């Protein structure tokens, strides 16, 4: 038959042994308990005015004030968050004088809030808004009435590729028990890179990618050479006599004066 020995039973045995004059070491070895456990009880006996008042039962402790998530406390936290959503949970802990776990539970469990990263956006002034709206209306009109604009359209863009594997330090995660199991994504100090130009048509035609020379900086002169020797001959072949429009973005080599004059 298995007999479960409770903590209260161990305390009672230690108290009896202490009253019998046994040393803490003898008590720990005989009852197979930690020496610190014996010294803790001995300290309570030594500090007590009347050793007989010491009970084997565990002393009752008041609940920590920072673990009491009362409705009033939750409402106070919500008011602080609503007044300043940019305030961190660490700042809330210091201001309220509570543990981080308490604030974390209030935020996520009681208020059902989540912590999000601040968003970045492109500032658009009033003049730019009106200009974009005018262009958007014209583009929408062309999409709604394609028969009025039977032009073939070509779109181009460049992309710089390097040999290093891409990694998002915020979103790329690895689930495991030991952090040593997380693989390392190795990066070189000066990775080899190559610039690639691609062109597609509005009807789904795709130009074979053009690879610039290793380490080549695409300036206006190099870009014009590629347009003249590679891009335009391919677009002329696809168009087969039809009128077409060539669209590019505002990269420095694209909007350079020499490039714009050649396109005209």
C-alpha positions as CSV (number, residue, x, y, z in Angstrom):
1,X,0.0,0.0,0.0
2,X,1.4,3.4,-1.0
3,X,1.3,6.2,1.6
4,X,1.4,9.7,0.3
5,X,3.6,12.0,2.5
6,X,2.3,15.5,2.4
7,X,4.3,18.7,3.1
8,X,2.4,19.2,6.3
9,X,3.6,15.8,7.5
10,X,7.2,16.6,6.7
11,X,6.9,19.9,8.6
12,X,5.5,18.1,11.6
13,X,8.3,15.6,11.5
14,X,11.0,18.4,11.3
15,X,9.3,20.3,14.1
16,X,9.3,17.3,16.3
17,X,13.0,16.6,15.5
18,X,14.0,20.2,16.3
19,X,12.2,20.1,19.6
20,X,14.1,16.8,20.4
21,X,17.4,18.7,19.9
22,X,18.4,17.1,16.6
23,X,20.7,19.1,14.3
24,X,19.4,20.3,10.9
25,X,21.8,18.0,9.1
26,X,20.7,14.9,11.0
27,X,17.0,15.8,10.3
28,X,17.6,16.3,6.6
29,X,19.4,13.0,6.3
30,X,16.9,11.0,8.4
31,X,13.7,12.4,6.8
32,X,15.3,12.8,3.3
33,X,14.3,16.4,2.9
34,X,16.3,19.4,1.7
35,X,18.6,21.0,4.2
36,X,17.2,24.4,3.2
37,X,13.7,23.1,4.1
38,X,14.9,22.3,7.6
39,X,16.7,25.6,8.1
40,X,13.6,27.5,6.9
41,X,11.4,25.9,9.6
42,X,14.2,26.3,12.2
43,X,14.3,30.0,11.4
44,X,10.6,30.3,12.0
45,X,11.0,28.5,15.3
46,X,13.9,30.8,16.4
47,X,12.0,33.9,15.4
48,X,8.8,32.9,17.2
49,X,8.0,34.2,20.7
50,X,6.4,30.9,21.6
51,X,7.8,27.9,19.6
52,X,4.6,26.0,20.4
53,X,2.6,28.4,18.2
54,X,4.5,27.1,15.2
55,X,2.1,24.9,13.2
56,X,3.0,22.2,10.7
57,X,0.4,23.7,8.3
58,X,1.6,26.0,5.6
59,X,1.3,29.7,6.4
60,X,-1.4,31.4,4.5
61,X,-0.3,34.2,2.2
62,X,-2.3,37.1,0.9
63,X,-2.7,37.2,-2.9
64,X,-0.2,39.4,-4.6
65,X,-1.7,42.7,-5.5
66,X,-0.4,42.6,-9.0
67,X,-2.2,39.3,-9.7
68,X,-5.7,40.7,-8.9
69,X,-7.2,41.7,-12.2
70,X,-10.3,43.4,-10.9
71,X,-12.8,45.1,-13.3
72,X,-11.6,48.4,-11.9
73,X,-8.0,47.6,-12.7
74,X,-8.8,46.4,-16.2
75,X,-10.8,49.5,-16.9
76,X,-7.9,51.7,-15.7
77,X,-5.5,49.9,-18.1
78,X,-8.0,50.3,-20.9
79,X,-8.2,54.0,-20.3
80,X,-4.4,54.3,-20.3
81,X,-4.1,52.3,-23.5
82,X,-6.9,54.3,-25.3
83,X,-5.4,57.6,-24.3
84,X,-1.9,56.6,-25.5
85,X,-1.9,53.5,-27.7
86,X,1.8,54.0,-28.4
87,X,2.7,53.3,-24.8
88,X,4.5,50.0,-24.4
89,X,3.4,47.2,-22.0
90,X,6.7,47.7,-20.1
91,X,5.8,51.4,-19.5
92,X,2.4,50.4,-18.3
93,X,4.0,47.9,-15.8
94,X,6.3,50.7,-14.4
95,X,3.5,53.2,-14.2
96,X,1.1,50.8,-12.4
97,X,3.7,49.1,-10.4
98,X,2.7,45.6,-11.4
99,X,4.3,42.6,-13.0
100,X,4.7,42.3,-16.8
101,X,2.6,39.1,-16.8
102,X,-0.4,40.9,-15.3
103,X,-0.4,43.6,-18.0
104,X,0.2,41.0,-20.7
105,X,-2.9,39.0,-19.5
106,X,-5.0,42.1,-19.2
107,X,-4.1,43.3,-22.7
108,X,-4.5,40.0,-24.5
109,X,-7.1,38.1,-22.4
110,X,-9.3,40.8,-20.8
111,X,-9.2,43.6,-23.4
112,X,-8.5,41.3,-26.4
113,X,-6.0,43.8,-27.8
114,X,-3.0,42.8,-29.9
115,X,0.3,44.6,-30.3
116,X,0.9,45.7,-33.9
117,X,3.9,47.4,-35.7
118,X,3.4,51.0,-36.7
119,X,2.6,51.3,-40.4
120,X,4.6,53.4,-42.9
121,X,3.0,55.2,-45.8
122,X,3.9,57.5,-48.6
123,X,2.9,61.1,-48.1
124,X,0.7,62.5,-50.9
125,X,0.0,66.2,-51.0
126,X,-3.2,67.8,-52.5
127,X,-1.7,68.5,-55.9
128,X,-0.4,64.9,-56.2
129,X,-3.8,63.5,-55.2
130,X,-5.6,65.5,-57.9
131,X,-3.0,64.4,-60.5
132,X,-3.3,60.8,-59.5
133,X,-7.1,61.0,-59.6
134,X,-7.1,62.4,-63.1
135,X,-4.7,59.7,-64.3
136,X,-6.8,57.0,-62.6
137,X,-10.0,58.2,-64.3
138,X,-8.3,58.1,-67.7
139,X,-6.9,54.6,-67.1
140,X,-10.3,53.4,-65.8
141,X,-12.0,54.8,-68.9
142,X,-9.5,52.9,-71.1
143,X,-10.2,49.7,-69.3
144,X,-14.0,50.1,-69.6
145,X,-13.8,51.0,-73.3
146,X,-11.0,48.9,-74.8
147,X,-12.4,49.2,-78.3
148,X,-11.5,52.9,-78.3
149,X,-7.9,52.2,-77.4
150,X,-6.8,49.1,-79.4
151,X,-3.1,49.7,-78.6
152,X,-0.8,46.9,-77.7
153,X,0.9,47.7,-74.4
154,X,4.4,46.6,-73.2
155,X,5.5,46.8,-69.5
156,X,9.1,46.5,-68.3
157,X,10.9,46.3,-65.0
158,X,14.4,45.4,-63.6
159,X,15.2,43.3,-60.7
160,X,18.6,42.9,-58.9
161,X,19.2,39.3,-57.8
162,X,21.9,38.2,-55.3
163,X,23.2,34.8,-54.2
164,X,22.1,35.2,-50.5
165,X,18.9,33.6,-49.3
166,X,16.3,36.2,-48.3
167,X,15.0,36.2,-44.8
168,X,12.4,38.3,-43.0
169,X,13.7,38.7,-39.4
170,X,10.2,39.4,-38.1
171,X,8.0,36.9,-39.9
172,X,10.3,33.9,-40.7
173,X,10.0,31.6,-37.7
174,X,11.2,28.1,-36.6
175,X,9.2,26.1,-34.0
176,X,11.4,23.9,-31.8
177,X,12.3,23.3,-28.1
178,X,16.0,24.3,-28.2
179,X,17.2,27.5,-29.8
180,X,20.3,25.6,-30.9
181,X,18.0,23.7,-33.3
182,X,17.2,26.9,-35.3
183,X,19.2,26.8,-38.6
184,X,21.4,29.7,-39.6
185,X,20.8,31.6,-42.8
186,X,24.3,32.4,-43.9
187,X,25.0,35.7,-45.7
188,X,28.1,36.9,-47.4
189,X,29.6,40.4,-46.9
190,X,29.6,41.2,-50.6
191,X,27.2,38.8,-52.3
192,X,27.4,38.4,-56.1
193,X,24.5,40.2,-57.8
194,X,23.1,40.4,-61.3
195,X,20.5,42.8,-62.9
196,X,17.8,41.3,-65.0
197,X,15.4,43.1,-67.3
198,X,11.9,41.7,-68.1
199,X,9.3,42.9,-70.6
200,X,5.7,41.6,-71.0
201,X,2.8,42.6,-73.2
202,X,-0.8,43.3,-72.4
203,X,-1.7,40.1,-74.4
204,X,0.6,37.8,-72.4
205,X,3.8,37.8,-74.5
206,X,7.0,37.5,-72.4
207,X,10.4,38.6,-73.6
208,X,13.3,36.3,-72.7
209,X,15.0,37.9,-69.7
210,X,18.0,40.1,-70.5
211,X,20.9,39.8,-68.1
212,X,23.2,42.7,-67.6
213,X,26.9,42.1,-67.2
214,X,28.2,41.2,-63.8
215,X,28.7,44.4,-61.7
216,X,27.3,46.6,-64.4
217,X,25.7,49.8,-63.2
218,X,22.7,50.5,-65.4
219,X,23.0,54.1,-66.5
220,X,21.2,56.0,-69.3
221,X,23.7,55.0,-72.0
222,X,23.6,51.3,-71.2
223,X,19.9,51.3,-70.8
224,X,19.4,53.0,-74.3
225,X,21.7,50.3,-75.8
226,X,19.5,47.6,-74.4
227,X,16.3,49.3,-75.6
228,X,17.7,49.7,-79.1
229,X,19.4,46.3,-79.5
230,X,17.1,44.0,-77.4
231,X,13.8,45.5,-76.3
232,X,12.6,47.4,-79.3
233,X,13.4,44.6,-81.9
234,X,11.4,42.1,-79.8
235,X,8.4,44.5,-79.4
236,X,8.4,45.2,-83.1
237,X,8.3,41.5,-83.8
238,X,5.4,40.9,-81.4
239,X,3.5,44.0,-82.6
240,X,3.9,43.0,-86.2
241,X,3.0,46.4,-87.5
242,X,0.4,47.3,-84.9
243,X,0.8,50.5,-82.9
244,X,1.9,50.0,-79.3
245,X,2.8,51.8,-76.1
246,X,5.9,51.1,-74.0
247,X,5.6,51.7,-70.3
248,X,8.4,51.9,-67.7
249,X,8.8,53.1,-64.2
250,X,10.7,56.1,-62.9
251,X,14.1,54.6,-62.3
252,X,17.0,57.1,-62.8
253,X,18.1,55.5,-66.1
254,X,14.5,55.6,-67.3
255,X,13.7,59.2,-66.7
256,X,17.1,60.5,-67.8
257,X,17.0,63.2,-70.4
258,X,18.9,61.1,-72.9
259,X,16.6,58.2,-72.5
260,X,13.5,60.4,-72.8
261,X,14.9,61.9,-76.0
262,X,15.6,58.5,-77.5
263,X,12.1,57.3,-76.7
264,X,10.6,60.3,-78.4
